[in-house]
Structures are given as C-alpha cells and as structure tokens.
Amino acid sequence: MKCSGDATQLCGAGNRLSVVLDSAYKQTFFAEPSYKTWNLMGCYIDSTSSRVLKSGVSLAAFGGGANATIGNCMDACTAKGYSYCGEEYYSECYGATALPPVSTMASGADPLAAGCNYPCRGNSSQACGGSNRILVYINNGT
C-alpha cells in the first residue's frame, strides 16, 4: 500500500507492517547485556543501610573509580570469586556469593527506565547503576 503523504514509499497494508533497517543508527547509551561469562540480571533497588550485594570491590587494580566500567567491575569480582557483581552510582562496584533478594528488583524490564541510568565514569556509553540502584550481573561461568 502506498503512503498517503508520499506515494513513492510503501506503508504496509491491512494486517501488514513495513519494516525498515536503519543501518546508520548506533545506540550510544545502554546497559551492557553481558561481559565474558557475566550476564545482566537487572536493575535492583539498593541502600547504604542494606546492600543488595554485601561486599564493596576495589577497582584500584584498574586505576580506581575514574576507570569504572562494567568490564573492570566484573573482572574485579571474578578475581574475588564472587558469583554476583554490580555497578552503582557511576563507579561503585559490589560483589556477593548469595543471590540478591527478588524483592529488591526494580520494576520494569528496561534497566535504564528502572533507574539504572547513570553512565560509568570509565565509559560513558555504559550504564553503571544509579542513585540507590545497582545493575546486577550473574557469573554463569562459575
């Protein structure tokens, strides 16, 4: 079916959809879905009084918080033997061996919309949690 505004383009039809690939589009900010053997679980609600992931993990071996990335945090958690790892508030890395409580998961399937939308200090295209929000990953390789 021809488009009403432009007769040179096709615009689907009854029970049909025209799909176009925009090969020039590049997503510039996202929650990293995976890194090596680590996979994103989601965005969790966190607080300083009751951490979702109990142990702070130093990024000193990677140049500190200024170089915070999902990869650096996951590598630091791997070195500590943690099964769960996450980034929060631009550059804070946390790890744990226990599964985070399901009740602390932020609502919604999109981690960015759930509040895990602060950029990593070491890579501004990656999300590194948010204020009282932590992006949690599971190590499926352990």
N, C-alpha and C positions, 0 to 999 in steps of 0.2 A: 504494500500500500504506500502511496506517495504521501510525504508530509504535507500538511496544509500550508505551512509557512514557506516551504521550499520544495517544489515539485521535483527537484533533481535528487533528493535523498529519500531513502526508504525508511518508514517509521512503523514497522510491524504491521499487524492486522489483527482481526478477531482471534483471540487466544494465541497470539504470536508476539514475540518480542525481538526487536532488532538489538543485537549486541555488537559493540564496537570496542576494539582493543586500542587503548591509548598507550603506545609504546614509549612515549616521551615522559610519562608520569613516573616520578620517583618519590616514594614515601620518605619523608625527611625526619620523622619522629615516631618511634614505635617501642612497644615492649618486646624485647628480644624473646622469640619463642623458644629458643634453645641455644645451648653453648656446650660443645663437646658432648659429654654424657648427661648434662643437666637439661631438664625440661621445665618450662614455666608451669606452675600450678595455678597462680592467680594473684590477685591483689588482696592483702589481708589488712585488717584494722589492727593497729599496734598502739601501745602506750609505753611511756617510760616506766610506769609502775608495774606493768605486767607484759613483758616482751613475748611476742609470738615465737621468736627464735631466741633462746635464752643467752647465747654467748656472743659477745662482740668479737669481731675478727679484724685483726690489724691488716691494713693494706701497705704497711711500711716497706715490705719487700718489693712493692710495685711503685714506690715513690710517694706513698701516702694518699690521702683523700683527694688531692688535686688530680690524681690519675685514676680516680674511681671509675670503673667500667663494670659491666656485668661479667665479662671475662676475668678481670682481675679478682673480683669478689669470689667467683666460682672457683678459680684456681687456688685462692687462699683457703676456702672451705675444704677443697679437696685435700690440701696439704694437712689440714687439721682432722681429716677423717669424718667430716660431717655429711649426713645424708640429705639435709635440708639447708638451704642457704638463701639469703635475700639481701636486697639493697633497699635502703630507706633514706629519705631526706638528702638527696643529691650525692652522698658519698659514704653513708654509714653501712657497713657490712656486718651481717649477723649469721650465725650458724647454729645448728642443733642436730641431735640424733633422733629426736622424737618428732612425730608428725604434728604439725600445728593444729590446734582445735578447729574443727569445721565451723564452729560458731563465730570465729573471728574473720571468716572470709567476707570480704566486701561484696555487696550485691552487684549483680550485673556480670555479663560475660566479658565485657571490654575492660581490661585493667586500667586503661587511661581514663575512661569515663568514671571508674570506681575510685579515682583519686590518686592512683599511682602514676602521676603525670609530671614529676619533676625530672629534668634532664640530669644525666650523670655528669659529674664535674670533669671526668676524663674523656667523655664522648657525648656531646650534646644531642646526638641523634637517638641515643638510647634512653629509655625511661629508667630511673633509679628510685622508684617508690614515690613517696610524698610526705606530707606532714601527717604523722600518725598513720601512715600507710606504708606497707612493705611488700615488695614484689618477691614472692617466694618461689624457689625452684627446688625440684627433687632430683637427686643424682640417681638416674636409672642404671648407672654403671656399677653401683655398689651393691 
